[in-house]
Amino acid sequence: MMKFYTLILFLLAFQSVITAQNYLQRFNEIDVKHYNLVIEVNDSTNNIQAKMTVSLTFKQLVNEFHLDLVQKDSTGKGMNIESVFQNNDTVQFIHSDNKITIQPNFVNTDSIFNFEIKYSGIPKDGLIIGENLHGDRTFFADNWPNRAHNWFPCVDHPSDKATVAFTIKAPNHYQVIANGTLVEETNLTDDLKLYHYKTIVPLPTKVMVIGIAQFAVQHIGETHHIPVSTWVYPQTKEKGFYDFANSKSILNFFIEKFGEYPFQKLANVQSKTQFGGMENAGAIFYFEKIVNGEQNHEDTIAHEIAHQWFGNSASETDWPHIWLSEGFANYFTSLYILKTKGEGAFQQRIKEERETVLNFYKKNQTPVIDTKNTNLMSLLNANSYEKGAWVLHMLRKKLGDEIFWKGIRTYYEKFKFSNASTNDFKNVMKEVSDQNLDSFFTQWLQNAGHPVLKTSWLYYQNKLRLLIDQTQETSFQFPLDVEIIYSDGTSEIKTIEISKIAIPYEIETKGEVKDVKFDPNTWLLFEIAS
């Protein structure tokens, strides 16, 4: 997901707070295997008619289990359940506190059970129905982080992945995009059309999506047998087709870096998402105004495409580990920029991101892995994005490119279509590098802050004496590159290991020292004390 810090207060107006539901308990009870949603929309009202069949297994014998679904409230928005069936037999249910408590007729731990839920209502959120910037009516899902249950019953948490099929009935002047492959397109009447999409790999609900609008569609071609397409509003199709024209080359870059693309297609879609970009699996949604004909959002496109591997396929086990999604997408976007625009553009980007991290910390003394924050929207911050990216940057320096990329590919291969925690990622990198990375991960991810250094130096008789004090509350251990600039115009870089105890460092030099620069090649997240 790509966001803009200027929008953070706006986003918080739509804040999602972790509910009191015990997801760990739920995961011990059920495992959703597949969602099959049949949904009909219309132009006369915002009311949807829907039927969801949830296929699941029971991990233990239970008298009841729960699914998430926002109920109709005093405003008239929310869902009203008409019936619940278990394998064609009616079952008892209670719909309260935005969850469905279902009392199954019978269960065992050996079979897949199908629960059919028929319901209707006006989505309170999650499925955004309204006008686009051209005044045309549209329907766009926008599920992140846990807003899917505003419009369909589910376990609305990234750890419970399932395949999904959407059967969408809409007035025939619309086109429909969704996750997966389009397997059916049928004119039901003169006015109503049916689209059927289905996925073959499991997804978290946060990236399950449908989009219903009038589109201009361009099929760009294929790379590595993956079809790539652009879906934009017809009024600006030439600009939109140009803006997304480079998406196939971006996709190709990441396939070569990470391995096989995890989904059946890549569609870039102009939409009503409230985010700068939303990485829905195989059908990325972008904010409307990204289409301007200037092709100046390449970083956003790269960020969302990188998410297809990290966040969509290899997903975080729980929200505090969101840096495994956003930090990864951010850093791999930077490496794409390094490849396509060169070292100068890369250096400028990571320096700017370092400043963002330092400024964020002045107001928010929290770690990257923030287990106390229950406001999910506020996790879209500089810790998850820029600092997460900087942790990967420093890890690449620590391990070297060859080992770093081997670790990234090994991590993805192990956890694709599944979920991982920060500890899972650390263990993979430890195994691949044969290094103990416990201290590295603890200080940069579990602890708040960064090194704030007070430095001084003295040159005398071909020796450089350095004194480096850490002035922040918690000390760090890290390598620090020091560029020694000589009076004759030459220079060299020495690396010293900074420990938690301040000690003087003495370096043999080649001649008279004119100046000293710290971290000349931008490898360390730190600041110089004022």
N, C-alpha and C positions, 0 to 999 in steps of 0.2 A: 504494500500500500504506500502510495506517495501522498504526503500531506504538506501543508504550508503552515509555518508557525504563525503567520498573520491571521490564520483561520482558527487558531486553537480555542479561543473563547467561544466562537461560533460552534465548534464541534462539541464543546463541553455542554452546550445547551441541549445536545442530544445524547448526553452521557448515558452509558450503560453501566450499571452497577451489578456486581456479582450477586446473585440471589442467595438466599439462605439454603437453597437446596444442596444436599450433600451429594455431589457428583461422584465422589469415590464410592459411596454406598451404592449408588445407582449402577456404576460400572461393575460392581461385584454381583449385581443381580441380573442385568440384561446386557446383550450385545446386539445393537441394531446392524443388520446386514444390508438392508435395501429399503429405500424410499421410492414409492411409486405414486406420484401426484398427478391427478387429473384436475385441471383448473379451467374455469371459463370466466372471461372478462367481457365487458360490454361498454358501449359509449354513453348509455343513458344514466348510469349510476357508477359509483365506485365500489359497489358490492361485488364480491367474488363468490362464485359457487365452486366448491371443491370437494374432492374425495381423496384422502390419503390412505394408502395401504402401507403399513410399516411391517416389514419382515424382520423378525428378531429371534434370538435364542435366549434361553434362560440359563444363567450360570449356576443358579441354585433354585430350589423350590420356594415359591413365594405365593402369598395370598393377594398381593397387589403390587403394581409397579407404576412408574410415573413417566409421562411425556410432557414436554413444555408446549404450551399454546396460550397466547394472550386471550383472555376472555372479554366479551363485550362489556363496556363500562357505561357510565352515565352520559358520556358524550355520544354514545351510539356507535363508537368505534370498537373494534375487537371482534372475536369470532364466537359464533354460537354453534354448538355441536348438536346435530340432529340425531345421530346414532353412532354406536360403536359395535362392530361385529368381530368375533374371533373365529376365523375359519368358517364363515357363513352363519355362525350362531351369535345371537345378541348377548352382550355382556353388560354388567353393571359398571357405571363410571360416575365420577364426581369431577366437575370442572370448577375449580376455585384456585385462588392465589396464582393465577396464570399457569396452572399445570393441570393435566388430566390424570386423575388417579383411576386406574383401570383394575378391575377385579376379574382376572381371567377365570374361565370355567374350569380349565384344567391345564397343567403344565408338566413338562418333563425337561430334562437337560440334554435330550438326544435329538430333538426335532426343531425345525424352524416353524414358528407360528406367525400367522398373518393377521394383523389387526387393521380392520378397515374403519376409518373415521370419516363420516360425512359431516360437512360443516359449511358455514357461509358467514359473510360479514364484510365490514369495511376495514382493511388493514390499518392498524394504528401507526405502524412503522414497518420497516423491512421491505415491503413492496410499495414503492413510491408511485402513486397515481396522480397525474397532473399534466400541466402544460410544459413543453420545453421552451427554449429561448425564442423559438419561432412561433410560439402560440399553438403548436400542435399537441394533441393528446398523446401521452406516452405512459407506459407501465414498466418500471425498472426495479428489479430486486436490488437491495443494498443491505446485505446481511451482517457485515462485520460490526461488532465482534460477536454478539449473541442476539441478533435481531431477527433471525430467521423465524423464530417461533411467534412472531407477530402475524405470520401468514400461512405457516404450515406446522403441524405437530411434528416434534422431533426431540432428540436429545441435543440441546443447543450448546454444545461444548466441543472444542477441537479434538479431544481425545477419543470421541466415539465416531469413527469414520464409517461411511457406508456408500455403496453405489446408489445412484439416483436416476430415475426416469421421470421426465416431464411430458405430459400430454396436455397441450395448451390449445384451447378453443378461443378464437378471437375473431372479431370482424375482419372480413377478407381484404380490407385496404391496408392492413398491417403486415409487416414481416416480423418473424419471431426468431430470436437467438437464445441459446441455452447451452449449458455444459454438454459435452459429449457429441455424439454423431446424430445427425438428422436421419431418422430411419423411416419416417412417414410424413407426407404432406398431402392433405386431402381436402377438397372442397366439400363441406358437409351440406351446405345450402348455397343459395345465391349470395347470401350475406355472411356466412360463417365458414371459417376455415380451421382445420386441425393440423397442428404440428406435433410430432413426437420425437423427442430427443432422449438418448440414454447414454450413460457412461459405463465403462467396463472396469474402471478402477475406483476404489473408495475415496471419498472426499470428506473433509470436515464441513459442517453446515455453513461456516462463515464464508465459503467460496462457492456454494451452490447458488445458481443464478438463472433468471430468465429476463429477457428484455423484449418488450412488445412496442413497436413504433413504426413509423414510415422511414425506411432506410434506403440509402443508395449503397449498394454492396459491390465491392471489387475483390475478385479472387486474384491475389498477387502471384500465386504459384506455390511450389513446394520446396522445402529443404529437408533432407534426410527423411523423405516420404511424409512430412507433416504439411498439410495444407494451411496456408496463411491467407487471411482475408481481412478486409476493412469494412466496417459498418458505420456510416455517418449519415447525418441528416441530409436529405436531398438538396436543400437550399445551398449548401456549401460543399457539394461532393468533390469538386475539383481540388479545393483546398484540403479537404480531408484525405483524399486519396494521396495527395502529395505528402501531407504531414506524416502518414503512416507507411510511406513507401520503403523506409529503411528497416522495417520490423523483421523482414526475412533475414537480413544480414545480421541483425542483433541476435535473433534466435539461433542462427548458425554458429555465432561466436560462443554462446553459452552451451550449446550441444557439444561442441568440441572441448569445452572446459569441464563440464560436469558429467557428460554421458547422455544416454538416450533421453529424449524429451518424454515426459511422463503421460501426456494426454493425447487425445485423438486429433486435435486441431489447435490452431492459434487464431482467434478472432479478436481484433481490436475494435472496440465499440464506443462511439460517442454516446453519452448517457447523462442521466440525472444524478449520478452518484454524488454524495456530499464530500467525497474525498478527491484529492487531486488525481488519483488513479486507484482502482480497486482490482486486485489481482485474481478475480474469479477464475476458477480452473478452466483453462482453455478458451475463455471468453472474457477478456479483460475489459472492464468498464473505465472510461476516462471522463473527467468533468467536461461539460459542454464546450467551454471556451478554449479547450486545447486545440480545437480546429481553427486555425487562423491563416493557414497557407504559408507559414514562415518556417516550419520544420524546426522549431526551437524548443521542443519538449523531448528531445532524444533521451535525456537522462531519465525522465519519467517513464518512457516506454521501456528502456532497459531495466529499470528498477522492477516494473511489474512483470516483465518476462522472466527475470531472475527468480522471482517469487514462485514461478511454476514448479521449480525444484524445491526451493526452500520456503516453507510456509504452506504450500498447497500439497505437495507430495510428501516430503519430510516435514511434518508439522510439529509444533511445540506441544509438549504434554499438557501444559497449563499456561495460563496467561503470564505469570512472572518470567517465563522463558521466551517472551516474544522477540527478544533480540536475535534468537535463532532464525527468525523470519525477517524482521525489519533491518537488523544490523547486517545480515548476510546480503540482502538485496541492495542495501546502500553501498557496501564495500565492493560487491561485484559490479555494480554500476561504475564505480570509480575505476576498476580495472578495465572495464570496457572503454572508458574514456582514455585511459592510459594507452590502450591498444590503438584507438582510432584517432586520437587528437594529440597524443604525445605527452612527454614527461612534464612539460610546462603546465598544461591544462590539468594534469593529474595533481601536481604539486599545489596548484592554486586551490583545487577542490578540497584536498585533505587539510590544508592549512585553514581554510574557511570553516571546515567542519570541526577542527580542533578548537577554534575560537567559539563556535557554537556550544560545544561541550563545556568549555571553561565558563562561559557566561551563564549557562543553565545551572551550573553548580552553585553559583553565587546566590541563587534563590531556592534551589532544591537540593539539599544535601542527602540524596538518596542513592542507593546502589543500582546497578543495571538490573540485577535480579531482585525486584522489589516485591517481596511477599506480603507486605502490609497494605499495599494500595489495592483497593477493591473497585476503584473507578476505572473501568477498562479503557475508556476513551483517553483518559489522562496518561495512560501508558504509552500513547503515541507522542513520545517526547525525545529529547536529545540523547537520553541514556539508551533508549531502545534502538534508535537510528544511528546517530553519529558516533556515540561512544561505543556501541556494539560494533560498528564498522572499524573504529580505531583499535579495538581489541584484536580483530582479525588482522589488521595491518601490522600491529606489533608482533602477533603470532607468526605472521609470514616472515618477518625479519628474524625472529628467534629461530625458526626452523629451517629457513631457506626455501626458495621457490619449489624445488623438486619435492621435498618432504611435505610442504604445505599443501600443494595440489594433490599429492597422493592421499593425504589425510582427508581433504575435502571430498574427493571422489569416493573414498572408502566409507566415510560417514554417510554420504548420500545413498550409496548402494545398500548399506546396512539398514537404513531407516526409511527408504522410499516407500510410499503408500502406508506409512506407519507414523509413529510419534516418537519424539526424542526429547530428553531434558538436556540441560547444560552439562550435567555430569556424564551423560551418554556421549556427547560430543567430545568432552575432555578425554574420556577413556579411549576413544578412537584415536585421537591425536597423540595421546601418550603411547599407545601401542605402535602406531606407525613410526613415530619419531624415536622411540625408546628413550624418552626423556620424562622426568617427573615434572608435570605441569601443575601440580596442586597449588603451589604458591602463586604462580602466574594467574590462574583462574580465580583464586580467592581474592587477591588484592585488586584485580581489575574489574571483577564482576560482582562479587559478593560484598565487597567493601565499597563505601562511597568515597568519592574524591579522586585525587591525582597528585603527583609530586609538584610541590611549589618550592623552587630552588633559589637559594641565595648563594651566589657564586662570587669568587674572587680568584685572582691568579697573580703570580709573580715569576718573572724570568730572571735567572742568574746563572751565568757560566754554563750554557748549553743544557740547562735543566729548567723545566716548567713545573712550578709548584701550584697545584689547584686545591682550593678548599670549597667544598660543596655541602651546604647544609640544607636538609629538608625542613621546611618551616610549617608544613601542614600537621594536623593532629596525629594521623596514623602514618607511620613510615612505610616506604615501598622499597623493594629490591628490583633493580633494573640495570640494563646496560645503557650507557650514555656515550654517544659519539661526540668527540671533541675535535674540531678542526683547528689546527695550529697554522697560523698564517705568518710567514717569515718576512723579514725586511726586504729580501731580494724578490718578493712577489710570488714565490712558490708556497705551497701548502701541503699538509698531509693530515689524514684523519686517524686518530687513535680512539680506541674504545676502552672505557673504564667501567668496572662493575660497581655500581652504587649500592651500598649496603644500608641497613637500618641504623648503623652507628656512623656518625660523621667522622671521617678520618682524612688526613691530607693525602693527596695523590702527587707523586713525583714522576715526571715523564722526561726521558732523554730526548733532546731536540737536535736538529741538524744545523742550527744557527740561531741568530737573534730573532726573538719572537716579537712580531708587531701587533698581533691581535689574536684573540681566541673566540671561536664561535661554537655554541653548543647545539647539538642536533642539527647539523647543516643540511642533511638530506631528509628531514622531517619523518623520523621514525618513532618518535616518543611523544606520548600524550603528557604534557607537562606545561608549567608556566614559570617564568622568572619572577621572583618576589619583587614587588615594587618598593 
